[in-house]
């Protein structure tokens, strides 16, 4: 009877090791990010086409933060009046 218990313990440890090694239930390959090039002005189309790499807990925060900082800097450098962008005509 002791050998049955030893086999069960071995099987459980094997399953735990397999799951811990990431062999079961792994995530699909992550898409590569497609961030706008730094020398290209940001426009609505570039922002819509932006894709961030997936990380363990969602998107890579450093990529999101970098893009948000860039959007904020470009927004600050544009002339605004009462919260609306001033058109250059």
C-alpha positions, 0 to 999 in steps of 0.5 A: 500500500505504501508504494501506491502512495509513493506513486501518487506523490510522484505524480502530483510532484510531476504535475506541479513541476510541469505547471511551474515550468510553464509547460501547461497553460502558457500564453500565446506568443506576444505580438511585437509592439508598433510604437510610432517612430520618434521623428514622426509627428503624432496624429490620430492615425498614428495613435490608433495604429499603436500597439504595446507589447504584452507583459505578464500583467498586461501591457509594458508600463514603460512603453505606455508611460513613454508614449503618454509622456510624448503625447503630453509634451507634444500637446503642451507645445501646441497653441491652445485657447480655452482648452481647444487647439487653435487652428493655424490658418 
